[in-house]
Amino acid sequence: MNIKCVEIMSEKFLEGKGALITGGASGFGKSVAHAFSERGADLVLVDINETLLEETSREVEKSTGRKVIPITCDVSDSKCVKKMVDDAFKELENVFILFNNAGIATTYGVDILRVGEKAWDKTMNINLKGQWLVDKFTGRKMNRQKFEPLRGKIIHNSSHYGIVLSPFVPLYSISKAGIIALNKLIAKTLAPFITSNAIAPGFHVTGMYGHREDIMLQVMSDGDVKTPLNRIGTIKDVVDLILFLGSEKSDFITGHCFTVDGGITEAGVPSHKLDVEI
């Protein structure tokens, strides 16, 4: 492995820096919390599930010895988000990295003309409006920080479904496509002092699939998905990419969406099918 890559994975490159992670109680958020704190960052973890959030915060703090502050917040509520961000900057000396990660999937197998309005509103409010609100309130404060050459970094969690839209999860797909657009606008707005990038994970065993590999494999089968690299994704695959985006090695990258899906989006069979003969 390249020596520089080894440094990103092991060195305390986040010493003296704070990180704010939404959706931090489980899944990618929890794993990134461990990774950031192991590399020296103090954390604010945000989630709607207060019990799980408290448990994760204690676990990360105990295993790494870093400061971990849990804040319960509904990211679709602007007043709640504003207070959460204000509290985060009070608790930490700075917020150098925002991992904007909170999201849900509300329906599966219901086409776009049959989904209900409540499901639409809930998905868009949490997945897209939520990331916009967190960007809005965090970005303003982050842009006043004194770090050089960059004042901060924002990382959005989108999905390969935001690139290759799936009729099996239409609301999720639309919300994640919106995040990719949001990321580009944030990158333009906060340049040249803050970078903004997005990740687009593929199929990884997370809460979206009830943490069950069999359910995820069934979803892949429903969409006739084949992965060029011939394995399912791991949480580590995503964490390694986020560590790179949170490090100085990515300082000249902004506005991009990085797929981490084993090649499905770029080279494989897209995660959808049409019921036609040809």
C-alpha positions as a printed NumPy array, in Angstrom:
array([[  0.   ,   0.   ,   0.   ],
       [  1.152,   3.521,  -0.736],
       [  2.835,   5.138,   2.288],
       [  0.558,   8.182,   2.047],
       [ -2.521,   5.94 ,   2.155],
       [ -1.185,   4.201,   5.251],
       [ -0.788,   7.607,   6.917],
       [ -4.43 ,   8.499,   6.236],
       [ -5.617,   5.259,   7.797],
       [ -3.418,   5.419,  10.888],
       [ -2.081,   8.862,  11.782],
       [ -3.812,  11.314,  14.138],
       [ -4.516,  13.772,  11.351],
       [ -7.675,  15.027,  13.066],
       [ -5.976,  15.989,  16.323],
       [ -7.319,  19.372,  17.436],
       [-10.3  ,  19.194,  15.101],
       [-13.976,  18.561,  15.714],
       [-16.441,  16.564,  13.638],
       [-20.221,  16.69 ,  13.488],
       [-21.927,  13.489,  12.337],
       [-25.661,  13.246,  11.718],
       [-27.231,   9.81 ,  11.751],
       [-24.393,   9.026,  14.127],
       [-26.007,   6.332,  16.26 ],
       [-25.671,   3.441,  13.813],
       [-24.539,   2.296,  10.379],
       [-22.084,   4.448,   8.465],
       [-22.386,   7.247,  11.028],
       [-21.351,   5.052,  13.94 ],
       [-18.413,   3.543,  12.043],
       [-17.204,   6.958,  10.888],
       [-17.473,   8.192,  14.482],
       [-15.075,   5.471,  15.572],
       [-12.719,   6.193,  12.673],
       [-12.629,   9.966,  13.193],
       [-12.161,   9.728,  16.947],
       [ -9.403,   7.131,  16.553],
       [ -7.595,   9.717,  14.441],
       [ -7.851,  12.413,  17.082],
       [-11.174,  14.173,  16.497],
       [-13.637,  15.212,  19.176],
       [-17.202,  14.547,  18.103],
       [-20.785,  15.659,  18.214],
       [-23.038,  12.752,  17.26 ],
       [-26.592,  13.533,  16.19 ],
       [-29.526,  11.159,  15.837],
       [-33.278,  10.939,  16.424],
       [-32.906,   7.675,  18.372],
       [-31.862,   8.989,  21.788],
       [-31.292,   5.597,  23.435],
       [-29.106,   4.236,  20.649],
       [-27.312,   7.582,  20.357],
       [-26.365,   7.585,  24.039],
       [-25.147,   4.001,  23.77 ],
       [-22.998,   4.702,  20.705],
       [-21.56 ,   7.874,  22.211],
       [-20.478,   6.05 ,  25.36 ],
       [-18.988,   3.242,  23.286],
       [-16.926,   5.554,  21.074],
       [-15.77 ,   7.693,  23.987],
       [-14.715,   4.645,  26.008],
       [-12.825,   3.003,  23.147],
       [-10.958,   6.11 ,  21.951],
       [-10.751,   8.45 ,  24.935],
       [-11.987,  11.354,  22.834],
       [-14.779,  13.779,  23.715],
       [-18.115,  12.613,  22.29 ],
       [-21.24 ,  14.744,  22.727],
       [-24.631,  13.2  ,  21.84 ],
       [-27.377,  15.57 ,  20.654],
       [-30.847,  14.277,  19.856],
       [-32.28 ,  16.133,  16.87 ],
       [-34.896,  15.836,  14.145],
       [-32.956,  17.074,  11.112],
       [-36.167,  17.987,   9.287],
       [-37.004,  20.613,  11.946],
       [-35.184,  23.899,  11.284],
       [-35.426,  25.159,  14.88 ],
       [-34.079,  21.866,  16.188],
       [-31.22 ,  21.882,  13.664],
       [-30.253,  25.47 ,  14.428],
       [-30.094,  24.728,  18.165],
       [-28.166,  21.509,  17.518],
       [-25.547,  23.329,  15.439],
       [-25.271,  26.155,  17.991],
       [-24.749,  23.578,  20.746],
       [-22.214,  21.646,  18.657],
       [-20.02 ,  24.704,  18.171],
       [-20.287,  25.51 ,  21.877],
       [-19.3  ,  21.981,  22.92 ],
       [-16.386,  21.673,  20.486],
       [-13.624,  24.17 ,  19.87 ],
       [-14.418,  23.874,  16.169],
       [-16.297,  21.778,  13.631],
       [-13.811,  21.062,  10.864],
       [-15.714,  18.139,   9.336],
       [-19.43 ,  17.682,   8.81 ],
       [-20.547,  14.191,   7.783],
       [-24.114,  14.907,   6.664],
       [-25.404,  11.376,   6.881],
       [-28.914,  11.121,   8.37 ],
       [-31.461,   9.501,   6.098],
       [-34.288,   6.989,   5.771],
       [-35.927,   4.712,   3.201],
       [-39.699,   4.652,   3.66 ],
       [-41.096,   2.404,   0.923],
       [-39.955,  -0.467,  -1.299],
       [-41.582,  -1.834,  -4.421],
       [-44.188,   0.928,  -4.777],
       [-43.865,   2.832,  -8.048],
       [-43.637,   6.603,  -8.229],
       [-47.296,   7.029,  -9.259],
       [-48.58 ,   5.029,  -6.289],
       [-46.494,   6.252,  -3.363],
       [-48.377,   8.255,  -0.772],
       [-47.965,  11.922,  -0.02 ],
       [-47.007,  11.23 ,   3.597],
       [-44.206,   8.91 ,   2.469],
       [-43.022,  11.565,  -0.021],
       [-42.992,  14.309,   2.601],
       [-41.241,  12.191,   5.234],
       [-38.529,  10.999,   2.846],
       [-37.833,  14.42 ,   1.357],
       [-37.98 ,  16.21 ,   4.703],
       [-35.425,  13.948,   6.346],
       [-33.151,  13.005,   3.444],
       [-32.993,  16.204,   1.408],
       [-34.365,  19.055,   3.498],
       [-32.5  ,  17.643,   6.488],
       [-29.127,  17.726,   4.744],
       [-29.846,  21.229,   3.428],
       [-30.713,  22.53 ,   6.907],
       [-27.597,  20.997,   8.469],
       [-25.456,  22.418,   5.632],
       [-27.08 ,  25.818,   6.01 ],
       [-26.511,  26.295,   9.728],
       [-23.166,  24.485,   9.923],
       [-21.682,  26.026,   6.778],
       [-22.205,  29.589,   7.983],
       [-20.343,  28.968,  11.235],
       [-17.696,  26.774,   9.628],
       [-16.9  ,  29.543,   7.152],
       [-15.91 ,  31.852,  10.028],
       [-13.261,  29.477,  11.374],
       [ -9.565,  30.365,  11.175],
       [ -8.128,  27.132,   9.782],
       [ -5.852,  27.424,   6.737],
       [ -5.842,  26.671,   3.868],
       [ -9.34 ,  25.245,   4.38 ],
       [-11.795,  26.264,   7.088],
       [-13.656,  22.978,   6.93 ],
       [-14.915,  20.015,   4.937],
       [-18.445,  18.789,   4.267],
       [-19.196,  15.219,   3.229],
       [-22.726,  14.29 ,   2.12 ],
       [-24.087,  10.759,   2.097],
       [-25.992,  10.153,  -1.133],
       [-26.38 ,   6.752,  -2.832],
       [-25.805,   4.941,  -6.096],
       [-29.608,   5.145,  -6.327],
       [-29.143,   8.9  ,  -6.707],
       [-27.199,   8.246,  -9.919],
       [-29.031,   5.233, -11.362],
       [-32.594,   5.837, -10.205],
       [-34.534,   2.758,  -9.14 ],
       [-38.3  ,   2.323,  -9.608],
       [-38.229,   0.02 ,  -6.575],
       [-37.22 ,   2.903,  -4.285],
       [-38.4  ,   6.004,  -6.169],
       [-38.629,   8.385,  -3.215],
       [-35.238,   7.377,  -1.876],
       [-33.742,   7.712,  -5.375],
       [-35.144,  11.2  ,  -5.918],
       [-34.004,  12.396,  -2.494],
       [-30.5  ,  11.051,  -3.049],
       [-30.302,  12.623,  -6.517],
       [-31.246,  15.891,  -4.845],
       [-28.362,  15.485,  -2.401],
       [-25.919,  15.187,  -5.301],
       [-27.263,  18.485,  -6.68 ],
       [-27.167,  20.064,  -3.212],
       [-23.547,  19.   ,  -2.829],
       [-22.55 ,  20.77 ,  -6.044],
       [-24.29 ,  23.975,  -4.995],
       [-22.705,  23.888,  -1.536],
       [-19.294,  23.386,  -3.152],
       [-19.826,  26.453,  -5.347],
       [-21.216,  28.541,  -2.485],
       [-18.54 ,  27.777,   0.112],
       [-15.499,  27.798,  -2.167],
       [-12.64 ,  28.569,  -1.837],
       [-12.44 ,  27.948,   1.914],
       [-14.64 ,  24.865,   2.426],
       [-14.78 ,  21.716,   0.318],
       [-18.01 ,  19.819,  -0.242],
       [-18.132,  16.299,  -1.614],
       [-20.579,  13.416,  -1.628],
       [-20.335,   9.661,  -1.429],
       [-22.659,   7.244,  -3.221],
       [-22.523,   3.85 ,  -1.505],
       [-23.842,   0.757,  -3.257],
       [-25.024,  -2.353,  -1.466],
       [-23.71 ,  -2.523,   2.1  ],
       [-25.394,  -4.274,   5.032],
       [-26.796,  -1.341,   7.016],
       [-30.024,  -0.304,   8.714],
       [-31.633,   0.324,   5.333],
       [-31.795,  -3.474,   4.996],
       [-32.468,  -4.144,   8.669],
       [-28.779,  -5.047,   9.043],
       [-29.589,  -8.292,   7.219],
       [-27.513,  -9.551,   4.309],
       [-30.318, -11.809,   3.052],
       [-32.682,  -8.85 ,   2.64 ],
       [-30.018,  -6.855,   0.808],
       [-29.274,  -9.774,  -1.522],
       [-32.993, -10.086,  -2.273],
       [-33.127,  -6.392,  -3.208],
       [-30.141,  -6.922,  -5.499],
       [-31.883,  -9.904,  -7.064],
       [-35.079,  -7.903,  -7.598],
       [-33.086,  -5.369,  -9.593],
       [-30.97 ,  -7.926, -11.489],
       [-27.884,  -6.319,  -9.959],
       [-24.474,  -7.791, -10.701],
       [-21.361,  -6.327,  -9.103],
       [-18.254,  -6.226, -11.349],
       [-15.929,  -6.673,  -8.357],
       [-17.929,  -9.764,  -7.344],
       [-18.591,  -9.074,  -3.675],
       [-20.947,  -7.054,  -1.531],
       [-19.77 ,  -3.8  ,  -0.02 ],
       [-18.489,  -3.458,   3.517],
       [-18.789,  -0.605,   5.974],
       [-14.986,  -0.318,   5.828],
       [-15.139,   0.42 ,   2.084],
       [-17.185,   3.527,   2.863],
       [-15.221,   4.548,   5.956],
       [-11.924,   4.442,   4.034],
       [-13.319,   6.822,   1.4  ],
       [-14.633,   9.197,   4.065],
       [-11.252,   9.208,   5.816],
       [ -9.658,  10.274,   2.533],
       [-12.237,  13.043,   2.035],
       [-11.678,  14.213,   5.606],
       [ -7.904,  14.369,   5.191],
       [ -5.609,  16.931,   3.589],
       [ -5.026,  14.459,   0.747],
       [ -8.369,  15.587,  -0.718],
       [ -7.873,  19.336,  -0.252],
       [ -8.002,  20.033,  -4.017],
       [-11.248,  18.113,  -4.562],
       [-14.699,  19.675,  -4.25 ],
       [-18.128,  19.264,  -5.81 ],
       [-17.665,  15.582,  -6.63 ],
       [-19.782,  12.529,  -5.892],
       [-17.729,   9.373,  -5.348],
       [-19.362,   6.008,  -5.963],
       [-18.251,   3.18 ,  -3.696],
       [-20.296,   0.318,  -5.09 ],
       [-17.961,  -2.264,  -6.606],
       [-18.505,  -0.828, -10.073],
       [-22.294,  -1.215, -10.289],
       [-22.973,   2.365, -11.328],
       [-20.087,   2.812, -13.76 ],
       [-19.422,  -0.641, -15.16 ],
       [-22.019,  -3.118, -13.975],
       [-25.671,  -3.938, -14.418],
       [-27.707,  -0.975, -13.147],
       [-29.905,  -1.554, -10.128],
       [-33.217,  -1.585, -11.973],
       [-34.988,  -3.522, -14.692],
       [-37.81 ,  -2.964, -17.134],
       [-40.521,  -5.568, -17.644],
       [-40.136,  -5.768, -21.418],
       [-39.166,  -8.498, -23.872],
       [-36.298,  -6.744, -25.645]])
